[in-house]
Amino acid sequence: MPEPALHVRDLKKWYRDPEGGRFLAVDLPSLDVSRGEALAMRGESGSGKTTLLNLIAGILPADEGAIEVGGTRITGRSETQRDRVRAEHIGYLFQTFNLLPGLTALENVQVGMSFRPRRGVAPRKAAREALDRVGLSDRRSHKPAQLSVGQQQRVAIARALAGHPTLVLADEPTSNLDRARAEQCMDLLLAFAEESNAALLVVTHDEGLVGRFERVEHLAVPVGSQA
Amino acid sequence: MTILGLAWRSIKQRKLASILTGVSIALGVALTIAVVALRDGAQNSYHDTARGYDCILGPTHGSTLDIVLNTMFHVGDTGGTIPWDEFEAAKRDEMVKFAVPYAVGDMLRGHHVVGTSTDMFRALMDPEGAALLDSIRGRLFKDGKHFEAVLGSIAAANTGLVNGRRFRVTHGVGLVEHGEEWTVVGVMRPTGTPVDRGVFVPIETFYEVEGHKAGAEDVGKRRKERAQKRAEEEKAHGHAHDGDDDHGDHGDEHDHGDGDEHDHGDGDDHEGHKHGTKEELGLSAIGIRLKSPILRLRYVADIRNDRGPVQAVIPQDQIRELFDVISPIGKLLTWIVALMIVVAGVGTMVSLYNTIAGRRREIAILRAVGARPHHVFAIIVSEALLLCLLGGLFGILLGHGTVILVAPYLLEKAGVFVGGGFGSLDAWILGVLAVLGLLVGLLPAWQGLRTPVAANLHPTE
């Protein structure tokens, strides 16, 4: 029986509109992902893909429903508690990479592990290994501005996976890359996630990439709003 | 990666703003250190120097402070002269260990030429407590009519004179040189005292100067006339003089004007003035070192009770009174410059606060990769702390460096030795800056804490 990495039930998130009303941004009745499993989440623009990832990561609080990551409940908990769960269990790969410009590649990978509990793994050593794994051992001391777009994406992958998280969330990870680089990036991400036995949830609308996933889910645009 | 490591990288990332913030703190700290060092240095230097003599005998019509400043700091003049006999009397006094005569008025390229005796080098100490005698490279001049000189370190450096070289002096600050030449026989190592600025010659040679002799003849004549007149008056009033000639001389001294002593001349060339030089010219002052400091009050009381032509001035009292007057100004100045540190601290807060708006994305990324709000708070407060402490450290170095640089100038121009050592003030400043750094970091950190994460990672759909 695969170990559950993500468990979502009846998840809803509303946003306020400028007129003071509310509209439903995310409506997901159910989602389960196991460790070692790779899932692509498709969805039209406005379906709330990024918001869903932020809810799962605990960056945004859910209004209704339940989320558990690695067996730990995120919903109904304080911001600090959600942050702790995120630090411990989740690796986040952003569409725009979101590397810190003042840090080197090694430090960017390292910083992702600095706020999580140490489990006998030295962050610097793990960061080096992760950069080696993505083929950037010769770019450790380079700052993001000194790296190509593809190299930046690989640093972001290394950061998301270096701490061996339970769940890796990837938000349109290839949208800023050309086809060849997008394929390379996805190869790397899938392989690295498999090696780490991490659950991988990738949000994308790139149909070319969706086919590479054993499991694909569709996130529908929520229907209706509540005044 | 530690909180401090992230804070340091953030500071490095905003190099220019960080440097400007740090420099503003450094300037405040440097100014504070310089002002306190100058204030304390001046005070200590004056007090240390003032401890050289237990008391100074100067003319009764001179200002007590002037007497001290002229005798011990080679500044200004004593406001008149005192009879040579007072020096002889002081030497004979059983309470006195050293009686050091002073005659001043001539200059050597901006440095006071001081006629004195070798006892000055035995009586006065350097700040480490060693007699000045031990600071002489070469040898001490011989007492008597030997045209030899010992130069203070700064006087030697400024005039370029070394042992064996000869020099002439000018009268006062004028350009007229006396004809006599002295030979340098000793140059002092730097002592950190006003002695470093002086040119010291045997007092007997001072009276041998041709220019002094000529003036002395006139003074001698006037003094002789006044003494005769007085004797006649006393005779007319039936006053039986007890033979103490000093009594008459004292009265005459009060008629001398300032600086008259340098118009005096050597009585040896003048019939009837075999020892007229000393008696006619008199002295600027006499430095007194007693056999024990306990005797000081008794000695001073004796001088006052004598109601003679001299007054006894305790240098330490004069310097203390001087600083009682000026120290509140010094303290006020210190507080004003210390306030600059606080202002710089507020500047740090404003600078950090303004950067937060541009750092929202960075903060959001940190939060997204696992940083909790208190981590963000700690990073920003650490930045403020580091900026304040690094600015403070730089300021401490800058302040002490400035003091070291201006110390020789102050010693030369004001006779004030200012030491630039690190001390408890530096620790205090760093402690205050640590607290200030923590305080000024609070507001920016609070603002950073409230940064919404999702909205700053990327816009919501």
Chai-1 contact restraints between the chains, C-beta under 6 A:
chainA,res_idxA,chainB,res_idxB,connection_type,confidence,min_distance_angstrom,max_distance_angstrom,comment,restraint_id
A,G46,B,E461,contact,1.0,0.0,6.0,A-B,restraint_1
A,T50,B,E461,contact,1.0,0.0,6.0,A-B,restraint_2
A,T51,B,T460,contact,1.0,0.0,6.0,A-B,restraint_3
A,N54,B,A454,contact,1.0,0.0,6.0,A-B,restraint_4
A,I59,B,V453,contact,1.0,0.0,6.0,A-B,restraint_5
A,I59,B,A454,contact,1.0,0.0,6.0,A-B,restraint_6
A,L60,B,A454,contact,1.0,0.0,6.0,A-B,restraint_7
A,T80,B,R372,contact,1.0,0.0,6.0,A-B,restraint_8
A,D83,B,R372,contact,1.0,0.0,6.0,A-B,restraint_9
A,R86,B,G370,contact,1.0,0.0,6.0,A-B,restraint_10
A,A87,B,G370,contact,1.0,0.0,6.0,A-B,restraint_11
A,Y92,B,A368,contact,1.0,0.0,6.0,A-B,restraint_12
A,N98,B,I365,contact,1.0,0.0,6.0,A-B,restraint_13
A,L100,B,E362,contact,1.0,0.0,6.0,A-B,restraint_14
A,L100,B,I365,contact,1.0,0.0,6.0,A-B,restraint_15
A,G102,B,R9,contact,1.0,0.0,6.0,A-B,restraint_16
A,G102,B,Q13,contact,1.0,0.0,6.0,A-B,restraint_17
A,L103,B,R9,contact,1.0,0.0,6.0,A-B,restraint_18
A,Q110,B,M1,contact,1.0,0.0,6.0,A-B,restraint_19
A,V111,B,M1,contact,1.0,0.0,6.0,A-B,restraint_20
A,G112,B,V369,contact,1.0,0.0,6.0,A-B,restraint_21
A,S114,B,M1,contact,1.0,0.0,6.0,A-B,restraint_22
A,F115,B,G370,contact,1.0,0.0,6.0,A-B,restraint_23
A,F115,B,A371,contact,1.0,0.0,6.0,A-B,restraint_24
A,F115,B,H375,contact,1.0,0.0,6.0,A-B,restraint_25
A,R116,B,G370,contact,1.0,0.0,6.0,A-B,restraint_26
